[in-house]
Amino acid sequence: MKGKSLVSIADLSPEDILEIVHLSGFFEKNPQPHLLEGKVVATVFYEPSTRTRLSFETAVQRLGGRIIGFADARTSSVRKGESLKDTILTVANYSDLIVMRHPLEGSARYAAEVSPIPIINAGDGANQHPTQTLLDLYSIQKTQGRLDNLTIFMVGDLKFGRTVHSLIMAMSHFNPRFVFISHPDLRLPREYTSFLRERGIPFQEQTGFSGLEEADILYVTRVQKERFSDPIEYEKVKDFYRLTLDMLQGTKPNMRVMHPLPRVDEIAIEVDSSPKAYYFQQARNGVFTRQAIIARILGLM
């Protein structure tokens, strides 16, 4: 990974993934090793973000580095019409690494091609979110004690959910079984079902919550209003599913509910009190995982 951009989870080998998971555990135990003294990391966020941006900034500061950048493109020269290429080339003059979120699919790959320094994709439209996936894998490893041979239920916006798409690709290395639950209009895109079939990975698609007693991980996502061009279409699907506390009865003791956040109303507040709710701990794991990613890309560990 040293000196390379991280655009897609497919950029990483299974060995790279396991190394990041292992290194995340190191940083959880040793959160402030100050490896980034004298380094500058730029966060270039063209889309709103809370957890991803703040966890990256926390990771950099705990590593002893400095942060520059913008959290809203309207406060940058993008508002004046500056192109993505020009922004990246300019920011690269001032930093050692760029973390970028952008609403257009493929934007991170393009930025990596034009940038003289590494790019970390913090989400490009409905395409990929590899650092979220790596923190998800660390969370799964922590709660299950393994990554292999797990049954993973994925619920919600499977069509536009970049965290879902990246996690499917990453888990394909570890012999999973998937159950996909969504409104018919938000089904997993064909390219991902074809991906699974080509690799002989078992999966099923359904519209209801049946079978939860088989789940090791229940990965819930929100319906993303910002991905809909037609508000009427969003209203039709936004309240299609909701996880409640009673639905967790009869599930495995090791089962954990995960969510990349933010939550709207797809998980009832009452679920927060369950020991099976893991989404806030999952968000905390993002700091350790992003420390590991930065350290590996900059060749510091």
C-alpha positions in Angstrom: 0.0 0.0 0.0 3.0 2.3 0.5 2.7 5.4 -1.7 -0.5 4.1 -3.4 -4.0 5.6 -3.5 -7.0 3.8 -2.0 -9.9 4.2 -4.4 -11.7 0.9 -4.2 -11.7 -2.0 -1.8 -10.7 -4.0 -4.9 -7.3 -2.2 -4.8 -6.5 -4.3 -1.8 -5.5 -8.0 -1.6 -6.8 -10.2 1.2 -3.4 -9.9 2.8 -3.7 -6.1 2.7 -7.1 -6.2 4.3 -5.9 -8.5 7.1 -2.9 -6.3 7.7 -5.2 -3.2 8.1 -7.5 -5.1 10.5 -4.5 -6.2 12.5 -3.0 -2.8 12.6 -6.3 -1.2 13.6 -6.1 -3.3 16.8 -2.6 -2.0 17.4 -3.9 1.6 17.2 -6.8 0.9 19.4 -4.3 -0.1 22.1 -1.8 2.6 21.2 -3.9 5.6 19.9 -1.3 8.3 19.9 2.1 7.2 18.5 2.8 10.5 16.7 4.0 9.0 13.5 2.9 12.0 11.4 5.1 14.6 12.8 5.8 17.1 10.0 3.1 15.6 7.7 0.1 17.4 6.4 -3.2 15.6 5.4 -5.8 17.5 3.3 -9.5 16.6 3.6 -11.3 17.7 0.5 -15.1 17.1 1.0 -17.5 18.0 -1.8 -20.3 16.3 0.1 -21.5 16.6 3.8 -19.9 14.2 6.3 -19.8 13.9 10.0 -18.2 10.5 11.0 -15.9 10.0 8.0 -14.4 13.5 8.1 -14.1 13.8 11.9 -12.7 10.4 12.3 -10.0 11.1 9.6 -9.2 14.4 11.3 -9.0 12.7 14.7 -6.8 10.0 13.3 -4.4 12.5 11.8 -4.2 14.6 15.0 -3.7 11.5 17.1 -0.8 10.5 14.8 0.7 14.0 15.3 0.0 15.4 11.9 -1.8 18.5 10.7 -5.1 18.9 8.8 -6.0 21.4 6.0 -8.9 21.4 3.5 -12.6 22.1 3.3 -15.8 20.4 4.5 -18.0 22.3 2.1 -17.1 22.9 -1.5 -19.0 26.2 -1.4 -16.3 27.6 0.8 -13.6 26.7 -1.7 -12.7 27.9 -5.3 -15.0 25.1 -6.6 -17.7 27.8 -6.1 -15.8 29.9 -8.7 -15.8 27.1 -11.2 -12.5 25.4 -10.4 -12.2 21.9 -11.9 -11.6 18.8 -9.8 -8.2 18.4 -11.5 -7.1 21.9 -10.7 -8.3 21.6 -7.1 -6.4 18.3 -6.6 -3.2 19.6 -8.2 -3.3 22.7 -6.1 -4.0 20.9 -2.8 -1.3 18.4 -3.6 1.2 21.3 -3.4 0.4 21.7 0.3 0.0 18.2 1.6 1.3 14.7 1.8 -2.0 12.9 1.4 -5.5 13.8 0.2 -8.7 12.4 1.6 -11.6 13.1 -0.8 -15.3 12.7 -0.8 -17.2 13.6 -4.0 -20.8 13.0 -5.3 -19.8 11.7 -8.7 -19.0 8.0 -9.3 -15.5 7.6 -10.6 -14.3 11.0 -9.3 -11.9 9.4 -6.8 -10.3 7.2 -9.6 -9.8 10.3 -11.7 -8.3 12.3 -8.8 -5.9 9.4 -8.2 -4.8 9.4 -11.8 -4.0 13.1 -11.9 -2.6 13.5 -8.3 1.1 13.4 -7.6 0.4 12.2 -4.0 -1.9 9.4 -2.7 -5.6 9.9 -2.7 -7.9 8.1 -0.2 -11.5 7.7 -1.4 -13.9 8.8 1.4 -16.9 8.0 -0.8 -17.6 8.7 -4.5 -21.3 8.9 -5.1 -23.0 5.5 -5.0 -19.8 3.7 -6.0 -17.3 2.9 -3.2 -16.4 3.7 0.4 -13.3 1.6 1.1 -12.3 3.1 4.4 -15.8 2.5 5.8 -15.5 -1.1 4.6 -12.2 -1.6 6.4 -13.6 -0.2 9.7 -16.6 -2.5 9.1 -14.3 -5.5 8.7 -12.4 -4.5 11.9 -15.8 -4.3 13.7 -16.8 -7.7 12.4 -13.5 -9.2 13.5 -13.8 -7.7 17.0 -17.4 -8.9 17.5 -17.2 -12.3 15.8 -13.6 -13.3 16.4 -13.2 -14.0 12.7 -14.1 -12.8 9.2 -14.6 -16.2 7.5 -17.8 -18.3 7.2 -20.2 -15.7 8.4 -23.9 -15.1 7.5 -24.4 -11.4 6.8 -27.8 -9.8 6.3 -27.8 -6.5 4.5 -30.9 -4.3 4.8 -32.1 -1.1 3.1 -30.7 0.9 0.2 -28.8 -1.8 -1.6 -29.0 0.0 -4.9 -27.2 3.2 -4.0 -25.5 2.1 -0.8 -21.7 2.4 -1.5 -20.9 0.9 2.0 -22.9 -2.2 1.0 -21.1 -2.5 -2.4 -17.7 -2.2 -0.9 -18.4 -4.6 1.9 -19.7 -7.3 -0.5 -16.5 -7.1 -2.5 -14.3 -7.2 0.6 -16.1 -10.1 2.3 -16.0 -12.1 -0.9 -12.5 -13.2 0.2 -13.8 -14.9 3.4 -16.4 -17.4 2.3 -19.6 -15.5 3.4 -23.3 -16.1 2.9 -25.4 -13.0 2.2 -29.1 -12.3 2.6 -30.2 -9.0 1.0 -33.4 -7.3 2.3 -34.8 -4.3 0.4 -37.7 -2.7 -1.4 -37.9 -4.1 -5.0 -36.8 -0.6 -6.3 -33.7 -0.6 -4.1 -32.4 -4.1 -4.9 -28.7 -4.8 -5.2 -27.4 -3.8 -8.8 -26.9 -6.6 -11.2 -23.2 -6.1 -11.4 -22.9 -7.1 -7.7 -25.2 -10.2 -8.0 -23.2 -11.2 -11.0 -20.0 -10.7 -9.0 -21.3 -13.1 -6.3 -22.5 -15.7 -8.8 -19.2 -15.7 -10.6 -17.4 -16.5 -7.3 -19.9 -19.1 -6.2 -20.9 -17.0 -3.1 -24.3 -18.0 -1.8 -26.9 -15.2 -1.5 -30.7 -14.7 -1.4 -32.9 -11.6 -2.0 -36.0 -10.9 0.0 -38.3 -8.0 1.0 -38.9 -9.0 4.6 -36.9 -9.5 7.8 -37.5 -13.3 7.9 -34.6 -15.6 8.9 -32.8 -13.2 11.3 -32.1 -16.1 13.6 -29.4 -17.2 11.1 -27.6 -13.8 11.0 -24.1 -13.2 12.5 -24.2 -9.6 11.3 -27.2 -7.5 10.5 -26.0 -4.5 8.4 -28.6 -1.8 8.1 -28.5 1.2 5.9 -30.7 4.3 5.4 -32.5 5.1 2.3 -30.4 8.0 0.9 -32.6 10.9 -0.1 -29.7 12.6 -1.8 -29.5 9.9 -4.4 -33.0 10.4 -5.7 -33.7 12.8 -8.5 -37.5 12.3 -8.0 -38.8 13.1 -4.5 -41.9 11.0 -5.1 -39.8 7.9 -5.6 -38.0 8.6 -2.3 -41.3 9.0 -0.4 -42.4 5.7 -1.9 -39.5 3.7 -0.4 -38.2 5.7 2.6 -40.3 3.9 5.3 -40.3 0.4 3.8 -38.5 -1.2 6.7 -37.7 -0.5 10.3 -35.8 -2.6 12.8 -37.4 -2.8 16.2 -36.2 -4.3 19.5 -38.6 -7.2 19.5 -37.3 -8.3 16.1 -34.0 -9.2 17.7 -35.6 -11.9 19.9 -34.4 -15.3 18.9 -31.3 -14.1 17.2 -27.8 -15.5 17.9 -26.0 -14.3 21.0 -23.1 -13.2 18.9 -25.3 -11.3 16.4 -24.5 -7.6 16.1 -26.4 -4.8 14.4 -24.2 -2.6 12.4 -25.0 0.7 10.5 -22.6 3.1 8.7 -24.7 6.0 10.0 -26.3 8.5 9.9 -29.5 6.8 11.1 -32.9 8.3 10.2 -35.7 6.0 11.4 -34.6 2.6 10.0 -33.5 1.5 13.4 -35.8 2.3 16.3 -34.2 4.2 19.2 -35.1 1.4 21.5 -32.6 -0.9 19.8 -29.8 1.2 21.2 -30.3 -0.4 24.6 -29.7 -3.9 23.2 -26.2 -5.4 23.7 -26.5 -6.5 20.1 -26.5 -2.8 18.9 -23.0 -2.1 17.7 -23.2 1.0 15.4 -21.8 3.6 17.8 -18.8 1.4 18.7 -18.5 0.7 14.9 -18.1 4.5 14.3 -15.5 4.7 17.1 -13.5 1.9 15.3 -13.2 4.3 12.3 -10.5 6.3 14.1 -8.2 3.3 14.6 -8.8 1.9 11.1 -8.1 5.2 9.5 -4.9 5.6 11.5 -3.9 2.2 10.1 -4.7 3.2 6.5 -2.8 6.5 6.7 0.2 4.8 8.4 0.3 2.1 5.7 -0.1 4.5 2.7 2.6 6.8 4.0 4.9 3.9 4.7 5.1 4.7 8.4 4.4 1.1 9.6 
